[in-house]
Amino acid sequence: MNAPMNNVVLEDVRSMVSEAEWQARVDLAACYRLMPMFGMSDLVYNHITLRVPGDEERILINPFGFMYEEVTASSLITINLEGDVILNPNEDYGVNRAGYVIHSAVHGARHDVGCVIHTHSRAGMAVSALKCGLLPLTQTAMRFCGSITYHDYEGPAVDLDERARLVADLGQGDAMILRNHGLLVAAPNVAEAFNKMYWLEMACKAQVDAMSCNTELNMPDPAVVEKTVHLYKPETRRPYGLMEWPAMLRMLDRRDKSYRD
């Protein structure tokens, strides 16, 4: 195990990592900045993790205590899948154990997953509390039909024993509802992960809005749902998020480029 490097001057981080890792840090910091813009942050809690390019054992995670809008490429912490800190440029901040437990479980079991996003959004928590789960009420929700998985609530995610059950429930899926808790998505990269979480959140919002109207819901024909699911598969059209990501970065750059620092 490498010894942790703490109290690193933020300006020095770029010189300490590869160009591929630096770009990964910029993308991850951008994702952190985007989440509160779309109502998907939870004060200093929750996490987005990204595997260090070319390294199966190391992931990048936010400093526990930072608001999402404060995260920068240089401030991200590098940990291994055992939770050991490899590089922490932040003198007074560490890593939230709950973030390590959930995210390291997915990264450790799924080598196809580069990025994991977990949220406690209002709509996501609401749907996580519904016995029916996510319904195919909208075209957006149909994107997840047949692939959404569920994990029963076991209390705050600090128990290492829960990791095996969480991974088993996720299986080979890429989106999961943690019952009475929140949402989780897994994807090969930041761009696809953000896009997936954005649309899962939108599907949850639409369902909560529709169900709150206290009138009969119009459920689509199962054959139409099946057709829509097929059309939304990445192999049918394209991996969603890759085309959109440069536009998201341009939007951030017009507002504040400090995430790149």
Number of C-alpha atoms within 10 A of each C-alpha: 8 9 9 14 13 15 12 16 13 16 12 11 19 16 9 12 12 13 12 11 19 20 16 20 28 20 22 29 29 27 25 26 22 21 20 15 12 11 13 22 23 16 12 16 19 19 24 26 27 26 29 22 16 9 10 14 15 23 26 25 27 31 25 19 15 14 17 27 20 16 24 23 25 23 27 24 24 25 23 22 19 14 17 16 21 18 22 27 23 19 10 11 15 16 20 19 15 17 22 23 21 23 25 24 20 25 24 17 15 17 12 13 20 22 26 27 25 25 24 20 19 18 23 27 19 19 26 26 17 12 9 8 17 22 15 21 19 18 15 19 22 25 23 24 17 10 15 19 20 17 19 14 16 13 10 8 16 16 13 13 10 17 20 13 13 20 19 13 17 24 15 15 16 20 24 24 27 26 21 20 22 21 26 27 27 30 23 17 21 27 23 22 27 27 19 24 24 18 15 27 24 18 26 27 17 17 22 18 12 16 12 9 9 8 8 8 11 10 11 13 9 10 9 12 20 14 11 16 21 16 15 18 14 10 9 10 10 12 15 17 18 15 12 13 19 12 11 15 17 12 13 18 14 8 9 11 14 16 23 18 16
